[in-house]
Amino acid sequence: MALDYYRYHHTDTYENDLKNNNNFLKNNVSICSYGETGYEQYYHDIEGFWRLLYLGYDNIAEDINISDYYGDNEDYPLWNKQVILDPASLLFWFDFFDDEGSEIEQFSIKAIGDRSENKKDDNVRAIIYKDTPDIVFVPINHGEEMIAQFQDGYKIYKDVDESIISTLSLSFKQKTAHDVIDTLLY
């Protein structure tokens, strides 16, 4: 989309071509009646960082390590493996919200326009963290009385050697950019 926009948006037939080629329907109602996505103001960032998330055949460059991406026949074809395995390590993230019919629709870009906000927060340490799994390690000889303390929903590993448990440590998650964005949004 960004490449087409930059290549053709200045032509005399652009708006007409855009409308004819991008008139998608949702429940028999046009969602791009004018062909615009509403994300045109973000195309510069998307174009600059998209290859860090997704490996299109037109963006293979010398500095890209193809082994960092899923292959064509894998579960997430051509996506950077870090998007799935370690999203906290990503340099760039672009989130789409389906605001139609929600309480935040009144604040959508369509309703109020683009409202850029730059926020510097030295306490942000990651883009996003993966959810922590609900796992309980039960040491040998501590079975039923320890398990009884936990509600349903936990995955219980019984009779785990104490030497393995002693290698685990508690840690806390620091503030993420996703947390800050959610706070600003809500």
Contacts in CASP RR format, 6 or more apart in sequence:
PFRMAT RR
TARGET T0000
AUTHOR 0000-0000-0000
METHOD contacts of the structure
MODEL  1
MALDYYRYHHTDTYENDLKNNNNFLKNNVSICSYGETGYEQYYHDIEGFW
RLLYLGYDNIAEDINISDYYGDNEDYPLWNKQVILDPASLLFWFDFFDDE
GSEIEQFSIKAIGDRSENKKDDNVRAIIYKDTPDIVFVPINHGEEMIAQF
QDGYKIYKDVDESIISTLSLSFKQKTAHDVIDTLLY
1 37 0 8 1.000
1 39 0 8 1.000
1 43 0 8 1.000
2 43 0 8 1.000
2 44 0 8 1.000
2 46 0 8 1.000
2 47 0 8 1.000
2 50 0 8 1.000
3 47 0 8 1.000
5 40 0 8 1.000
5 43 0 8 1.000
6 43 0 8 1.000
6 47 0 8 1.000
8 14 0 8 1.000
8 17 0 8 1.000
11 17 0 8 1.000
15 34 0 8 1.000
18 34 0 8 1.000
18 35 0 8 1.000
18 36 0 8 1.000
19 32 0 8 1.000
19 33 0 8 1.000
19 34 0 8 1.000
19 35 0 8 1.000
21 35 0 8 1.000
22 32 0 8 1.000
22 35 0 8 1.000
22 37 0 8 1.000
23 30 0 8 1.000
23 32 0 8 1.000
23 33 0 8 1.000
23 35 0 8 1.000
24 30 0 8 1.000
24 31 0 8 1.000
24 32 0 8 1.000
25 31 0 8 1.000
38 109 0 8 1.000
38 110 0 8 1.000
39 46 0 8 1.000
41 114 0 8 1.000
42 94 0 8 1.000
45 92 0 8 1.000
45 94 0 8 1.000
46 94 0 8 1.000
49 91 0 8 1.000
49 92 0 8 1.000
49 94 0 8 1.000
50 59 0 8 1.000
51 59 0 8 1.000
51 61 0 8 1.000
51 64 0 8 1.000
52 80 0 8 1.000
52 90 0 8 1.000
52 91 0 8 1.000
52 92 0 8 1.000
53 79 0 8 1.000
53 80 0 8 1.000
53 83 0 8 1.000
53 90 0 8 1.000
53 92 0 8 1.000
53 94 0 8 1.000
54 78 0 8 1.000
54 79 0 8 1.000
54 80 0 8 1.000
55 64 0 8 1.000
55 66 0 8 1.000
55 69 0 8 1.000
55 78 0 8 1.000
55 79 0 8 1.000
55 80 0 8 1.000
56 78 0 8 1.000
60 66 0 8 1.000
68 80 0 8 1.000
68 81 0 8 1.000
68 82 0 8 1.000
69 78 0 8 1.000
69 79 0 8 1.000
69 80 0 8 1.000
69 81 0 8 1.000
70 76 0 8 1.000
70 77 0 8 1.000
70 78 0 8 1.000
70 79 0 8 1.000
70 81 0 8 1.000
70 84 0 8 1.000
71 77 0 8 1.000
71 78 0 8 1.000
72 78 0 8 1.000
76 83 0 8 1.000
76 84 0 8 1.000
80 90 0 8 1.000
82 89 0 8 1.000
82 90 0 8 1.000
83 90 0 8 1.000
86 130 0 8 1.000
87 93 0 8 1.000
87 127 0 8 1.000
87 128 0 8 1.000
87 130 0 8 1.000
88 126 0 8 1.000
88 127 0 8 1.000
88 128 0 8 1.000
88 129 0 8 1.000
88 130 0 8 1.000
88 176 0 8 1.000
89 126 0 8 1.000
89 127 0 8 1.000
90 127 0 8 1.000
90 128 0 8 1.000
91 127 0 8 1.000
93 127 0 8 1.000
93 128 0 8 1.000
93 177 0 8 1.000
93 178 0 8 1.000
95 181 0 8 1.000
97 104 0 8 1.000
97 108 0 8 1.000
97 185 0 8 1.000
99 105 0 8 1.000
99 107 0 8 1.000
99 108 0 8 1.000
104 185 0 8 1.000
104 186 0 8 1.000
105 111 0 8 1.000
106 112 0 8 1.000
107 185 0 8 1.000
109 115 0 8 1.000
117 184 0 8 1.000
119 180 0 8 1.000
119 184 0 8 1.000
121 175 0 8 1.000
121 180 0 8 1.000
123 174 0 8 1.000
123 175 0 8 1.000
124 174 0 8 1.000
124 175 0 8 1.000
124 176 0 8 1.000
124 177 0 8 1.000
124 179 0 8 1.000
124 180 0 8 1.000
125 174 0 8 1.000
125 175 0 8 1.000
125 176 0 8 1.000
126 173 0 8 1.000
126 174 0 8 1.000
126 176 0 8 1.000
126 177 0 8 1.000
127 176 0 8 1.000
127 177 0 8 1.000
127 178 0 8 1.000
128 176 0 8 1.000
128 177 0 8 1.000
128 178 0 8 1.000
129 173 0 8 1.000
129 176 0 8 1.000
133 155 0 8 1.000
134 153 0 8 1.000
134 154 0 8 1.000
134 155 0 8 1.000
135 154 0 8 1.000
135 155 0 8 1.000
135 157 0 8 1.000
136 146 0 8 1.000
136 147 0 8 1.000
136 150 0 8 1.000
136 154 0 8 1.000
136 155 0 8 1.000
136 156 0 8 1.000
136 157 0 8 1.000
137 157 0 8 1.000
137 160 0 8 1.000
137 164 0 8 1.000
137 165 0 8 1.000
137 168 0 8 1.000
138 146 0 8 1.000
138 147 0 8 1.000
138 156 0 8 1.000
138 157 0 8 1.000
138 158 0 8 1.000
138 159 0 8 1.000
138 160 0 8 1.000
139 146 0 8 1.000
139 159 0 8 1.000
139 160 0 8 1.000
139 161 0 8 1.000
139 162 0 8 1.000
139 165 0 8 1.000
140 159 0 8 1.000
140 160 0 8 1.000
140 161 0 8 1.000
140 162 0 8 1.000
143 158 0 8 1.000
143 159 0 8 1.000
147 156 0 8 1.000
147 158 0 8 1.000
150 156 0 8 1.000
END
